[in-house]
Amino acid sequence: MLIATCVVKLHVNGVYSLKEKRQIVKSIVTRLPKQFNVATAEIDHHDVWQTAVIGIVTIGTDAGYLHGLLEKAVAWIEQTRPDVPIEEYAIEFR
């Protein structure tokens, strides 16, 4: 069994409060599991207005499939939230 993780760092443009940031992050974190059957959470930079770090996790036996699933999740964020550009992301297996 493999555990695939993806850490996505987002630049949250045009927000001037943590409340605004949390609305944007919550919409992403709640919609990703519905689209891709993955677990998600905001994992870092909780108190920074214009930066968010989201963790995405899934498990399975096929590394290629898991990698592709996480790549699709990242692409989905880019397509559905162009106002929240991805600064960087990394996929790892354990």
N, C-alpha and C positions, 0 to 999 in steps of 0.2 A: 504494500500500500504506500502511496506517495501523498505527501501534503504539499500543495502548491500555494505559495503566497505571492501577493503582488502589493507593493507599496507605491501609492500614487501621490505625488506632491502637486497640489493645485494652487494656482494664483487666483485668488478671489478678487476680481476687479470691482471697483466702485462701491465697496461697502465701508461704512463708517461706524459700525458698531458690531459687537459680538453677536447680537440678536440677528442682524441681517446675515452675517456669515453662517450662523447655525441653521437658518432657514434654507440656505442654498445647500449646505452640506447634508442636512437631513433629507432633502429631496433626493439627492444622489444615493445616499446610504440606504434609503428605504426602497428605491426603485431597482437598484442593482440585483438584490436577491430575487425579486419577482421575475426579472428578465433572464437571469443566468443561473439560478439555483446555487448561489454562493453565499458565504457569510461576509458581512462587512461591518466596519466600525471606523470612527474617527480615532486615530491612534496617536497623534502628536500635534503640537502647535495649537492646543485648545484655546489659548488666550491671545493669539496673534490674529489681528483683524483680517489681513489679506493673504494669509497662507493657511492651507488645510492639508493634512496628510491622512489619507484613507487607506486602510488595509482591506484587502480582499483575499479570502481563503476558500479553497476547495480541496477535496480529497478524491482519489481514484487510483487506478492501476496503470493507466496509459499516460506517460509523460507528454507525448505529443498532443493528445486530446486536451489535457489540462492546460498546457501552455497556450494552445489555440483559444481555449475558452477565456483565459485571462486576457489575452490580446484582444479578443472581441469585446470584453468588458471595458477595456481601456478605450477602444475605438468608439464604443457606445457613449462613453462620457464625452469624448471629443465631439461627436455628432449631435448629441442632445443638449449639451451645455457649452456652446461655443463661447459664451461669456465667461467661462471658467477654464482658462487654458491650463493644460498639463505642463508643468515645468520639467518633471522627470518621473520615471517609473522604473521599477525593477521587479523581475519575477525570479523567485527562488524555489527550489525543491528540497524537501527534507524527507 
